[in-house]
């Protein structure tokens, strides 16, 4: 089990690094899909099957298809892309370094909140329990999320639609 964790971790870190370092945006998107699948493998190791399946469907399916459509719609060419000057590269490296220091300090200072784990005996992996909680206690935020997704989808269609000038 430990070796499977190390293998999945190596695949996750390797494909994440290849996603960042890849020059071709399509190859980068494929590496990101592989990274998402390896993260779903981690969820399976935590015995969270529902979360793993939802992760594969939502991220590897819907989000990556949206990203690929965006990449193809933008028609990224190397000839059209201008190189960034040295000052903007140094600013990006500095911003990344500051963010890394803040995250490292937060991880070092963090402490566990729960000192003792209490088992209620209820199975939260069950889709029946998840449905009851989602549609009873969190009904309003669930509906707001669906409306937000609908509005963003309509906005994306309107933005990508080309205007025809009738003369």
VEXKOLGU-90763 format. One record per residue: residue number from 1; residue in three letters; y, x, z of N, C-alpha, C, O in turn. Coordinates in steps of 0.1 Angstrom, whole numbers, plus 5000, padded with zeros to 4 digits. Each point is the difference from the previous one (the first is absolute). Layout:
<recs>
<rec NUM ALA <Y X Z> <Y X Z> <Y X Z> <Y X Z>>;
...
</recs>
This chain:
<recs>
<rec 1 UNK <4988 5008 5000> <5012 4992 5000> <5013 5009 5000> <5009 4997 4993>>;
<rec 2 UNK <4990 5013 5014> <5012 5010 5001> <5001 5007 4986> <5012 5002 4996>>;
<rec 3 UNK <4977 5001 4998> <5002 5007 4987> <5006 4990 4989> <5007 5004 4992>>;
<rec 4 UNK <4989 4983 5009> <5006 4990 4991> <5015 4999 5003> <5008 4999 4990>>;
<rec 5 UNK <4996 5001 5022> <5014 5000 5003> <5007 5012 4994> <5011 4998 4995>>;
<rec 6 UNK <4983 5014 5007> <5007 5012 4994> <5000 5000 4985> <5010 5004 4994>>;
<rec 7 UNK <4980 4990 5000> <5000 4999 4985> <5010 4990 4995> <5008 5003 4991>>;
<rec 8 UNK <4993 4986 5016> <5010 4990 4996> <5015 5005 5003> <5009 4998 4992>>;
<rec 9 UNK <4992 5010 5019> <5013 5005 5003> <5004 5011 4989> <5012 5000 4996>>;
<rec 10 UNK <4979 5008 5000> <5003 5010 4990> <5003 4993 4986> <5009 5004 4993>>;
<rec 11 UNK <4984 4985 5004> <5003 4993 4988> <5014 4994 5001> <5007 5000 4990>>;
<rec 12 UNK <4996 4994 5021> <5013 4993 5002> <5011 5010 4999> <5010 4998 4993>>;
<rec 13 UNK <4989 5014 5014> <5011 5010 5000> <5001 5006 4986> <5011 5003 4995>>;
<rec 14 UNK <4977 5000 4998> <5001 5006 4987> <5006 4991 4990> <5008 5005 4992>>;
<rec 15 UNK <4988 4982 5007> <5006 4991 4990> <5014 4997 5003> <5008 4998 4991>>;
<rec 16 UNK <4996 5002 5022> <5014 4998 5003> <5009 5012 4995> <5011 4998 4995>>;
<rec 17 UNK <4983 5014 5007> <5007 5012 4995> <5001 5000 4985> <5010 5003 4994>>;
<rec 18 UNK <4979 4993 5000> <5000 4999 4985> <5010 4989 4995> <5005 5002 4989>>;
<rec 19 UNK <4996 4988 5018> <5010 4989 4997> <5014 5006 4999> <5008 4996 4991>>;
<rec 20 UNK <4995 5012 5019> <5014 5005 5001> <5002 5011 4989> <5010 5001 4994>>;
<rec 21 UNK <4980 5008 5004> <5002 5011 4992> <4997 4998 4985> <5003 5008 4992>>;
<rec 22 UNK <4991 4980 5004> <4997 4997 4986> <5013 4998 4992> <5009 4993 5005>>;
<rec 23 UNK <4991 5013 4983> <5012 4999 4992> <4999 4986 4992> <5011 4995 4997>>;
<rec 24 UNK <4977 5001 4999> <4999 4988 4993> <4999 4988 5009> <4992 5000 5010>>;
<rec 25 UNK <5017 4990 4988> <5001 4988 5010> <4987 4992 5000> <4997 4994 5010>>;
<rec 26 UNK <4996 5005 4978> <4988 4992 5000> <4989 5007 5008> <4993 4994 5007>>;
<rec 27 UNK <5006 5020 4992> <4990 5007 5008> <5003 4999 5015> <4991 4998 5008>>;
<rec 28 UNK <5022 5002 4995> <5004 4998 5014> <4996 4987 5005> <4996 4999 5011>>;
<rec 29 UNK <5005 4990 4981> <4996 4987 5004> <4985 4999 5002> <4995 4993 5010>>;
<rec 30 UNK <4998 5014 4982> <4985 5000 5001> <4996 5007 5013> <4991 4996 5007>>;
<rec 31 UNK <5016 5015 4996> <4997 5007 5013> <5003 4992 5012> <4993 5000 5010>>;
<rec 32 UNK <5018 4992 4988> <5004 4991 5012> <4989 4989 5002> <4998 4997 5011>>;
<rec 33 UNK <4996 4998 4978> <4990 4990 5001> <4988 5006 5008> <4994 4994 5008>>;
<rec 34 UNK <5002 5019 4988> <4989 5006 5007> <5003 5003 5015> <4991 4998 5008>>;
<rec 35 UNK <5022 5005 4995> <5004 5001 5014> <4999 4987 5007> <4995 5000 5011>>;
<rec 36 UNK <5008 4989 4983> <4999 4987 5006> <4985 4996 5003> <4997 4994 5010>>;
<rec 37 UNK <4995 5010 4980> <4985 4997 5002> <4995 5008 5012> <4992 4995 5008>>;
<rec 38 UNK <5012 5018 4993> <4995 5008 5011> <5006 4995 5014> <4993 5000 5010>>;
<rec 39 UNK <5019 4994 4990> <5005 4994 5012> <4992 4987 5003> <4998 4998 5012>>;
<rec 40 UNK <4998 4995 4978> <4991 4988 5003> <4987 5005 5006> <4994 4993 5008>>;
<rec 41 UNK <5001 5018 4988> <4988 5006 5006> <5002 5003 5015> <4991 4998 5008>>;
<rec 42 UNK <5021 5006 4995> <5003 5002 5015> <5000 4987 5007> <4995 4999 5011>>;
<rec 43 UNK <5010 4990 4983> <5000 4987 5006> <4985 4996 5002> <4997 4994 5011>>;
<rec 44 UNK <4995 5008 4980> <4985 4997 5001> <4994 5007 5011> <4991 4995 5007>>;
<rec 45 UNK <5013 5018 4995> <4995 5008 5012> <5004 4994 5013> <4993 5001 5010>>;
<rec 46 UNK <5019 4992 4990> <5005 4994 5013> <4994 4986 5001> <5004 4993 5010>>;
<rec 47 UNK <4987 5003 4982> <4993 4987 5000> <5010 4989 4997> <4999 4989 5006>>;
<rec 48 UNK <5011 5013 4986> <5010 4990 4996> <4998 4997 4985> <5007 5004 4992>>;
<rec 49 UNK <4982 4988 5006> <4996 4997 4986> <5011 4992 4993> <5003 5002 4988>>;
<rec 50 UNK <5002 4988 5019> <5010 4991 4994> <5013 5008 4996> <5005 4998 4989>>;
<rec 51 UNK <4999 5011 5020> <5012 5008 4997> <4997 5009 4988> <5009 5003 4992>>;
<rec 52 UNK <4979 5003 5007> <4997 5009 4989> <5000 4992 4987> <5006 5005 4990>>;
<rec 53 UNK <4989 4983 5010> <5000 4992 4987> <5014 4996 4996> <5004 5001 4989>>;
<rec 54 UNK <5004 4995 5021> <5013 4996 4997> <5008 5012 4996> <5009 4998 4991>>;
<rec 55 UNK <4989 5013 5014> <5007 5013 4996> <4997 5003 4986> <5009 5003 4992>>;
<rec 56 UNK <4978 4996 5004> <4996 5002 4986> <5006 4990 4991> <5005 5004 4989>>;
<rec 57 UNK <4995 4983 5014> <5005 4990 4991> <5015 5001 4999> <5006 5000 4989>>;
<rec 58 UNK <5001 5002 5022> <5015 4999 5000> <5005 5014 4994> <5008 4999 4991>>;
<rec 59 UNK <4989 5012 5015> <5006 5013 4996> <4994 5005 4988> <5007 5003 4990>>;
<rec 60 UNK <4980 4998 5009> <4993 5006 4988> <5001 4991 4988> <5000 5004 4989>>;
<rec 61 UNK <5001 4983 5014> <5000 4990 4989> <5015 4997 4996> <5005 5005 4990>>;
<rec 62 UNK <5001 4987 5018> <5013 4994 4997> <5011 5010 4999> <5008 5001 4991>>;
<rec 63 UNK <4994 5007 5020> <5011 5009 5000> <4999 5011 4989> <5010 5003 4994>>;
<rec 64 UNK <4978 5002 5004> <4999 5011 4990> <5002 4994 4986> <5005 5007 4991>>;
<rec 65 UNK <4990 4981 5006> <5003 4994 4987> <5015 4998 4998> <5005 5002 4990>>;
<rec 66 UNK <5002 4994 5021> <5014 4998 4999> <5007 5014 4998> <5009 5001 4992>>;
<rec 67 UNK <4986 5009 5014> <5006 5014 4998> <4997 5004 4986> <5009 5006 4994>>;
<rec 68 UNK <4979 4992 5001> <4997 5004 4986> <5009 4993 4990> <5005 5006 4990>>;
<rec 69 UNK <4997 4981 5012> <5009 4992 4991> <5014 5006 5001> <5007 5000 4990>>;
<rec 70 UNK <4997 5003 5022> <5014 5006 5001> <5001 5013 4993> <5010 5003 4993>>;
<rec 71 UNK <4980 5006 5008> <5000 5013 4993> <5000 4998 4985> <5008 5007 4993>>;
<rec 72 UNK <4984 4983 5002> <5000 4998 4986> <5013 4993 4995> <5004 5003 4989>>;
<rec 73 UNK <5002 4989 5019> <5012 4993 4996> <5012 5010 5000> <5008 4998 4991>>;
<rec 74 UNK <4992 5011 5018> <5011 5010 5000> <4999 5010 4989> <5010 5006 4996>>;
<rec 75 UNK <4978 4996 4998> <4998 5009 4989> <5005 5014 5004> <5009 5005 4993>>;
<rec 76 UNK <4985 5001 5017> <5005 5013 5004> <4996 5011 4991> <4988 5002 4997>>;
<rec 77 UNK <5021 5005 4997> <4998 5011 4991> <5006 5013 5006> <5010 4999 5007>>;
<rec 78 UNK <4984 5012 4991> <5005 5012 5005> <5013 5004 4993> <5008 5007 5006>>;
<rec 79 UNK <4993 4990 4981> <5012 5003 4993> <5013 4993 5005> <5011 5006 5000>>;
<rec 80 UNK <4987 4982 5005> <5011 4992 5005> <5004 5004 5014> <5011 4998 5005>>;
<rec 81 UNK <4980 5008 5002> <5002 5003 5015> <5008 5013 5001> <4996 5010 4994>>;
<rec 82 UNK <5014 4990 5014> <5008 5011 5002> <4995 5008 5013> <4995 4993 5009>>;
<rec 83 UNK <5006 5020 4990> <4996 5007 5012> <5011 4999 5011> <5012 5000 4997>>;
<rec 84 UNK <4983 5000 5015> <5009 4999 5012> <5006 5014 5002> <4993 5010 4999>>;
<rec 85 UNK <5019 4990 5006> <5006 5013 5003> <4995 5005 5013> <4994 4993 5008>>;
<rec 86 UNK <5010 5019 4995> <4995 5007 5012> <5004 4994 5013> <4993 4999 5010>>;
<rec 87 UNK <5020 4995 4990> <5005 4994 5012> <4992 4987 5004> <4997 4998 5012>>;
<rec 88 UNK <5000 4994 4978> <4992 4988 5003> <4986 5003 5004> <4994 4993 5009>>;
<rec 89 UNK <5000 5018 4986> <4987 5004 5004> <5000 5005 5015> <4991 4996 5008>>;
<rec 90 UNK <5019 5012 4995> <5002 5005 5014> <5002 4988 5010> <4995 5000 5011>>;
<rec 91 UNK <5013 4990 4984> <5003 4989 5009> <4987 4992 5002> <4998 4995 5011>>;
<rec 92 UNK <4994 5003 4979> <4987 4993 5002> <4991 5008 5009> <4993 4993 5009>>;
<rec 93 UNK <5006 5020 4990> <4992 5008 5009> <5005 4999 5014> <4992 4999 5009>>;
<rec 94 UNK <5021 5002 4993> <5006 4999 5013> <4997 4986 5007> <4997 4999 5011>>;
<rec 95 UNK <5005 4990 4981> <4997 4987 5005> <4985 4998 5004> <4997 4994 5010>>;
<rec 96 UNK <4994 5012 4982> <4986 4999 5003> <4997 5008 5012> <4992 4995 5009>>;
<rec 97 UNK <5014 5017 4993> <4998 5008 5012> <5005 4993 5013> <4993 5000 5010>>;
<rec 98 UNK <5019 4993 4989> <5005 4993 5011> <4991 4988 5004> <4997 4998 5012>>;
<rec 99 UNK <4998 4995 4978> <4991 4989 5002> <4987 5004 5006> <4994 4994 5009>>;
<rec 100 UNK <5001 5018 4986> <4987 5005 5006> <5002 5004 5015> <4991 4998 5008>>;
<rec 101 UNK <5021 5008 4995> <5002 5004 5014> <5001 4988 5009> <4995 5000 5011>>;
<rec 102 UNK <5012 4989 4984> <5001 4988 5008> <4986 4994 5003> <4997 4996 5011>>;
<rec 103 UNK <4995 5003 4978> <4987 4994 5002> <4991 5009 5009> <4993 4994 5008>>;
<rec 104 UNK <5008 5019 4990> <4992 5009 5009> <5004 4998 5015> <4992 5000 5008>>;
<rec 105 UNK <5021 4999 4994> <5005 4998 5014> <4995 4987 5005> <4997 4999 5012>>;
<rec 106 UNK <5003 4990 4980> <4996 4987 5004> <4985 5000 5004> <4995 4994 5009>>;
<rec 107 UNK <4997 5013 4983> <4986 5001 5002> <4997 5008 5013> <4990 4997 5007>>;
<rec 108 UNK <5017 5014 4995> <4998 5008 5012> <5004 4992 5013> <4993 5001 5010>>;
<rec 109 UNK <5018 4992 4989> <5005 4992 5012> <4992 4987 5003> <5002 4995 5010>>;
<rec 110 UNK <4991 5001 4980> <4993 4986 5002> <4989 5001 5010> <4993 5010 5001>>;
<rec 111 UNK <5005 4979 5006> <4990 4998 5009> <4993 4987 4998> <5006 4991 4994>>;
<rec 112 UNK <4981 5008 5009> <4993 4987 4998> <5006 4989 5009> <5004 5002 5012>>;
<rec 113 UNK <4998 4986 4983> <5006 4989 5007> <4990 4993 5009> <5003 4998 5012>>;
<rec 114 UNK <4985 5000 4983> <4990 4993 5008> <4991 5011 5006> <4994 5008 4994>>;
<rec 115 UNK <5005 4991 5020> <4992 5009 5007> <4985 4996 5001> <4991 5008 5001>>;
<rec 116 UNK <5007 4979 4998> <4986 4995 5001> <4998 4989 4990> <5009 4991 4998>>;
<rec 117 UNK <4980 5010 4995> <4997 4990 4989> <4992 4988 5007> <4991 5002 5007>>;
<rec 118 UNK <5014 4986 4990> <4994 4988 5005> <4993 4993 4988> <5006 4997 4990>>;
<rec 119 UNK <4982 5000 5012> <4992 4993 4990> <5000 4985 5003> <4995 4996 5010>>;
<rec 120 UNK <5010 4996 4981> <5001 4986 5002> <4987 4993 4995> <4998 4988 5003>>;
<rec 121 UNK <4994 5019 4990> <4988 4994 4995> <5002 4993 4987> <4990 4995 4994>>;
<rec 122 UNK <5022 5003 5001> <5002 4993 4987> <5000 5009 4989> <5005 5012 5001>>;
<rec 123 UNK <4989 4984 4988> <4999 5008 4988> <5012 4998 4991> <5001 4990 4994>>;
<rec 124 UNK <5008 5020 5006> <5012 4999 4991> <4997 5004 4986> <5009 4999 4992>>;
<rec 125 UNK <4979 5006 5005> <4997 5003 4986> <4996 4988 4992> <4999 5000 4988>>;
<rec 126 UNK <4998 4989 5019> <4996 4988 4993> <5011 4994 4992> <5012 4999 5005>>;
<rec 127 UNK <4985 4997 4983> <5011 4994 4992> <5004 4986 5005> <5011 4996 4999>>;
<rec 128 UNK <4980 4997 5008> <5003 4987 5006> <5010 5002 5011> <5010 4992 5000>>;
<rec 129 UNK <4988 5018 5009> <5010 5002 5010> <5013 5005 4994> <5011 4995 5005>>;
<rec 130 UNK <4989 5013 4985> <5012 5005 4994> <5008 4989 4993> <5012 4999 5001>>;
<rec 131 UNK <4981 4992 4993> <5006 4988 4994> <5007 4991 5010> <5011 4995 4998>>;
<rec 132 UNK <4982 5003 5013> <5006 4991 5011> <5012 5007 5005> <5010 4993 5002>>;
<rec 133 UNK <4990 5020 5001> <5012 5006 5006> <5011 5001 4990> <5012 4997 5003>>;
<rec 134 UNK <4985 5006 4984> <5010 5001 4990> <5007 4986 4996> <5012 5000 4998>>;
<rec 135 UNK <4980 4990 5002> <5005 4987 4996> <5004 4991 5012> <5006 4989 4997>>;
<rec 136 UNK <4992 5015 5015> <5005 4993 5012> <5011 5007 5006> <5011 4994 5001>>;
<rec 137 UNK <4987 5018 5004> <5011 5007 5007> <5010 5006 4991> <5012 5001 5004>>;
<rec 138 UNK <4984 5004 4984> <5009 5007 4992> <5003 4992 4987> <5001 5006 4989>>;
<rec 139 UNK <4999 4981 5011> <5002 4992 4988> <5014 5002 4994> <5000 5002 4987>>;
<rec 140 UNK <5010 4998 5020> <5014 5001 4994> <5002 5014 4994> <5004 5001 4989>>;
<rec 141 UNK <4992 5010 5018> <5002 5014 4993> <4991 5001 4988> <5004 5006 4990>>;
<rec 142 UNK <4984 4988 5010> <4991 5000 4989> <5006 4993 4988> <4999 5005 4989>>;
<rec 143 UNK <5007 4983 5013> <5007 4993 4989> <5012 5007 4996> <5003 5001 4988>>;
<rec 144 UNK <5005 5006 5021> <5011 5008 4995> <4996 5011 4991> <5007 5003 4991>>;
<rec 145 UNK <4982 5004 5013> <4995 5011 4992> <4996 4995 4986> <5002 5007 4990>>;
<rec 146 UNK <4992 4981 5009> <4996 4995 4987> <5012 4996 4992> <5000 5003 4988>>;
<rec 147 UNK <5010 4992 5018> <5013 4996 4992> <5007 5013 4996> <5005 5001 4989>>;
<rec 148 UNK <4995 5009 5019> <5006 5013 4997> <4992 5006 4988> <5007 5006 4991>>;
<rec 149 UNK <4980 4994 5009> <4992 5005 4988> <5003 4992 4988> <5001 5006 4989>>;
<rec 150 UNK <5000 4981 5012> <5003 4992 4988> <5014 5003 4994> <5001 5001 4988>>;
<rec 151 UNK <5009 5000 5021> <5013 5003 4995> <5001 5014 4994> <5006 5002 4990>>;
<rec 152 UNK <4987 5008 5016> <5000 5014 4994> <4993 5000 4986> <5004 5007 4991>>;
<rec 153 UNK <4985 4985 5008> <4993 4999 4987> <5009 4994 4990> <5001 5004 4988>>;
<rec 154 UNK <5006 4985 5015> <5010 4994 4990> <5011 5010 4997> <5004 5000 4988>>;
<rec 155 UNK <5001 5007 5022> <5010 5010 4997> <4995 5011 4991> <5008 5004 4991>>;
<rec 156 UNK <4980 5000 5011> <4995 5011 4991> <4998 4995 4986> <5003 5007 4990>>;
<rec 157 UNK <4993 4980 5008> <4999 4995 4987> <5013 4999 4993> <5002 5003 4988>>;
<rec 158 UNK <5008 4992 5020> <5014 4999 4994> <5006 5013 4997> <5007 5001 4990>>;
<rec 159 UNK <4991 5009 5018> <5005 5013 4997> <4994 5007 4988> <5006 5007 4992>>;
<rec 160 UNK <4981 4991 5006> <4993 5006 4988> <5002 4992 4987> <4997 5006 4990>>;
<rec 161 UNK <5008 4982 5011> <5002 4992 4988> <5012 5005 4992> <5010 5003 5006>>;
<rec 162 UNK <4988 4999 4982> <5011 5006 4991> <5008 4988 4995> <4995 4989 4997>>;
<rec 163 UNK <5018 5014 5003> <5010 4990 4996> <5001 5000 4984> <5001 5010 4994>>;
<rec 164 UNK <4998 4978 5001> <5002 4999 4985> <5013 4994 4997> <5005 4990 5006>>;
<rec 165 UNK <5003 5017 4985> <5013 4996 4997> <4999 4993 4986> <4996 5005 4990>>;
<rec 166 UNK <5008 4982 5011> <5000 4992 4988> <5014 5000 4993> <5010 4996 5006>>;
<rec 167 UNK <4991 5010 4983> <5012 5000 4992> <4999 4994 4987> <5010 5000 4992>>;
</recs>
